[in-house]
Amino acid sequence: WHSLMAAGLCALATAALSFHLLAQPAWLAWSHGAAVLFGFIIHLSLDELFSVDLEGARLKRSFGTALKLGDSRRPLSNLLMLITMLILVPWVPPWGVLVELFHQGSLLWR
């Protein structure tokens, strides 16, 4: 579960559950999904940073294992995550709302 694919799966699942189960507006459901995605990526990034030994000036064996697309040792797990993500696509809030959220966010950074 330490992969970018797992992050995407958790984000889509969060957005879908927030939208349908909790009956949140689409923009809020996508915001929940984005928060999970960003938190997941921060967690994976911190795992990568922890795998650098600054005192010994070397990389630990765990370097490069967190920020990866999927787990190359478990192709079936990757396939199941991908299939689950594809199954979730019809259940997520409308994609146009997500695009609008990114557009509004980009206007704040100009």
Secondary structure, DSSP 8 states (H G I E B T S, - for coil): --SHHHHHHHHHHHHHHHHHTS---HHHHHHHHHHHHHHHHHHHHHHHHHTEETTTTEE-TTTTSSS-SS-TT-HHHHHHHHHHHHHHGGGS--HHHHHHHHHHHHHHT-
